[in-house]
């Protein structure tokens, strides 16, 4: 049930923010939009918390290599397939629009920018981030119950939280690769 609520909140968050609505500050619409967006923000964190909780018992059942192989075959394989389909469609679109507008948009630079956008700024970011999080956990498996590991990961999370304001690096949640590992570790230890 919690997974379902997390999924609904993620879909709702992305649906609410489509169009980049700008409402007059302090208007009813401004506050309603702000409240709706904030209510849906827990979805991503919920997924990482649930993953940590569910991974905890799997770490005891499988060796790190077995677990990662299993995770790659069940998660990364389908993700890679759909990523490939997306990239092919994107390449076809770039080529067609270049032929229509004669503007040289079918270039290596534009293709690499589109791929960067795909992996960092679309819903495809989650699987990469999740697999990196799991890989970090597997590398530091013997330290899962260490306050030092938890504290280090919490510092990364705090960095990303403060970075939202100061923007030392891109503040989007899709680029906060180490910002979510803390939540997976926290629930792995639950």
C-alpha positions in Angstrom: 0.0 0.0 0.0 2.8 2.4 0.9 4.4 1.7 -2.5 1.2 2.5 -4.2 0.9 5.8 -2.3 4.5 6.6 -3.2 3.8 5.9 -6.8 0.7 8.1 -6.9 2.6 10.9 -5.2 5.4 10.8 -7.7 3.0 10.8 -10.6 1.0 13.7 -9.0 4.2 15.7 -8.3 5.3 15.5 -12.0 1.7 16.1 -13.2 1.3 19.2 -11.0 4.6 20.7 -12.1 4.0 20.3 -15.9 3.7 23.7 -17.5 5.7 25.5 -14.9 2.7 27.5 -13.6 3.5 31.0 -12.3 0.9 32.3 -9.9 0.9 35.8 -8.3 2.8 35.7 -5.0 0.5 35.2 -1.9 -2.6 34.5 -4.1 -4.8 31.6 -3.3 -3.6 29.8 -6.4 0.0 30.3 -5.3 -0.5 28.8 -1.9 -2.7 25.9 -3.2 0.0 25.0 -5.8 2.7 25.2 -3.1 0.8 22.9 -0.8 0.0 20.4 -3.5 3.6 20.2 -4.6 4.9 19.8 -1.1 2.4 17.1 -0.3 3.7 15.0 -3.2 7.4 15.5 -2.5 7.6 12.5 -0.1 7.2 10.0 -3.0 10.8 9.9 -4.0 12.1 9.7 -0.5 9.5 7.0 0.2 10.8 4.9 -2.6 14.3 5.0 -1.2 13.1 4.3 2.3 11.1 1.3 1.1 14.0 0.1 -0.9 16.3 0.2 2.1 13.7 -1.6 4.3 13.2 -4.3 1.7 16.9 -4.7 0.8 17.8 -5.4 4.5 16.8 -9.0 4.4 18.1 -9.6 0.9 21.6 -8.6 2.0 21.5 -11.6 4.3 20.2 -14.0 1.7 22.6 -13.1 -1.2 26.2 -12.3 -1.6 26.9 -8.7 -2.8 27.7 -10.0 -6.3 24.6 -12.2 -6.5 22.4 -9.4 -5.3 23.8 -6.9 -7.8 23.5 -9.4 -10.7 19.9 -10.2 -9.7 19.1 -6.5 -9.4 20.8 -5.6 -12.7 18.9 -8.4 -14.6 15.5 -7.5 -13.1 15.8 -3.7 -13.1 18.7 -2.5 -15.3 17.9 -4.8 -18.2 14.3 -3.5 -18.8 15.5 0.1 -18.1 18.3 -0.3 -20.7 15.8 -1.7 -23.2 13.4 1.3 -22.8 16.3 3.7 -22.7 17.5 2.3 -26.1 14.0 2.7 -27.5 13.9 6.3 -26.3 17.3 7.2 -27.7 16.3 5.7 -31.1 13.1 7.7 -31.1 15.1 10.8 -30.1 17.6 10.3 -32.9 14.9 9.8 -35.5 13.1 13.0 -34.3 16.4 15.0 -34.4 17.1 13.7 -37.9 13.6 14.5 -39.2 13.5 17.9 -37.7 16.9 18.7 -39.1 15.7 17.8 -42.6 12.6 19.9 -42.1 14.4 23.0 -40.8 17.9 22.5 -42.3 19.5 23.7 -39.1 22.2 21.0 -38.4 20.5 19.9 -35.2 21.5 16.3 -35.9 25.1 16.8 -34.5 27.1 14.9 -32.0 26.9 17.8 -29.6 23.0 17.9 -29.7 22.8 14.1 -29.5 25.0 14.1 -26.3 22.9 16.9 -24.8 19.8 14.9 -25.4 21.3 11.8 -23.8 22.5 13.9 -20.8 18.9 15.3 -20.5 17.5 11.8 -20.7 19.7 10.4 -17.9 19.7 13.4 -15.6 16.5 15.3 -16.1 13.8 12.8 -17.0 12.3 9.9 -15.1 15.1 7.7 -16.3 17.4 9.1 -13.6 15.8 7.1 -10.9 17.2 3.7 -11.9 20.8 4.9 -12.3 20.6 6.7 -8.9 19.1 3.6 -7.3 21.7 1.3 -8.7 24.5 3.6 -7.6 22.9 3.7 -4.1 22.7 0.0 -3.9 26.3 -0.4 -5.2 27.5 2.0 -2.5 25.7 0.0 0.1 27.2 -3.3 -1.2 30.7 -1.8 -1.2 30.3 -0.6 2.4 28.2 -3.6 3.5 30.3 -4.4 6.5 29.9 -0.8 7.7 26.1 -0.6 7.3 25.6 -0.3 11.1 28.4 2.2 11.5 27.6 5.7 12.7 30.5 6.9 10.5 28.9 5.6 7.3 25.5 7.0 8.3 27.0 10.3 9.3 29.0 10.6 6.1 25.9 9.9 4.0 23.8 12.3 6.1 26.4 15.0 5.3 25.9 14.4 1.6 22.2 14.7 2.1 22.7 18.0 4.0 25.0 19.2 1.3 22.2 18.7 -1.3 19.6 20.3 1.0 21.7 23.4 1.4 22.7 23.3 -2.2 19.1 23.9 -3.2 19.5 27.4 -1.9 23.1 28.2 -2.9 23.2 26.2 -6.1 26.9 25.2 -6.0 26.0 22.3 -8.2 22.8 21.7 -10.2 20.2 21.5 -7.4 17.7 19.2 -9.1 16.9 16.0 -7.3 17.8 14.0 -10.3 21.5 15.0 -10.0 21.7 14.4 -6.2 23.3 11.0 -6.7 24.6 10.6 -3.1 21.8 12.5 -1.5 19.5 9.6 -1.4 21.8 6.8 -0.2 21.3 7.9 3.4 17.6 7.1 3.2 18.3 3.6 1.9 20.9 2.9 4.6 18.6 4.3 7.3 15.9 1.8 6.5 18.3 -1.1 5.8 19.2 -0.8 9.5 15.6 -0.6 10.6 
